[in-house]
Amino acid sequence: MLRLVVFAIALSALGACVPPLPGGALDDGTGGAAGTTSTGAAGTLSSGMAAVPGSSGRGLTPGNTGSAGSTGPGPGDACRALPLSCTAQPVCTEPIWTGSAVSSFETACAAVDAVDGRDGGWYVYATANTTASPAPTEPFHATCPGADGSCFAACVSGMLNGNGGIDWPTAGIGFTPRANAAAYDASRYSAIDFWLHVSVGPSSTLRLLVPQMADTMVGNGDGACVTDCFDAYSAVLVPEPGWQHLTVPFSALQQQGFGPPEAWDPTTVISFQWSVAVTGDPNRSGEPYVICVDQVQLVP
């Protein structure tokens, strides 16, 4: 019987810019101002998402190609030196928030913004023989540049690999609103808004997952599930070229159906995760992914 391995939470300070990730040319900070991405209204997901049978996985693969400018200070310059974690960077500015700020990564910090009772942080995870960079056991790095001309984003990349059908190959990036994966009351919000830069392998599916107490295994913060866990409320995300600005309403989330049905209860949210999983065959290996997220906020 397949195991759906519990996600491991690793909260550690963001480091300096990491080297370019597979699947995209990420700015290494040696140029001037990075190429910008036009803004515009956020896309909206509708309900009726397709399920991935037997999977609670996560993931992506971006190809961030903004070319560096030749003059002037810009986001690339902030990457030249090792930034001090959790402090404002010289040329970084916060976005203009329209909702409740979670993270812009402009302070190169793994902690979420201390807004509306949030005190948690960001983490990455991988199951089966899946590789991930940064790994769950090492510092969680900021990557240059971010969305919409910003300095930093949060990324994870690697390869989905099976382990003989014991575990379902998944990988992902996410944040816990509360420290130690305590339950968070998100009932004041109706959606999550974020920028996303990703690509996935042809036999992989990308999802936004919102685990609750009822589907999170006992031993993981306030998780209360003991059998058939991890069937979190989720929505399929369809990757497009470049940075995407998405708003996912909570009304578009639904369980995949491999676990017991549970009511949507936004007062018991454990985390928000961007996840990739192989589709159909848990023995499949060699599926590349990259996930980059930025400017995350919760929408009333």
PyMOL commands that set and color helices and strands:
alter all, ss='L'
color gray80, all
select helices_A, chain A and resi 75-79+147-149+179-181+213-215+250-252+266-268
alter helices_A, ss='H'
color red, helices_A
select strands_A, chain A and resi 43-44+100-103+121-126+131-133+142-143+153-160+170-176+191-200+204-210+233-236+244-249+272-278+287-299
alter strands_A, ss='S'
color yellow, strands_A
deselect
rebuild
show_as cartoon
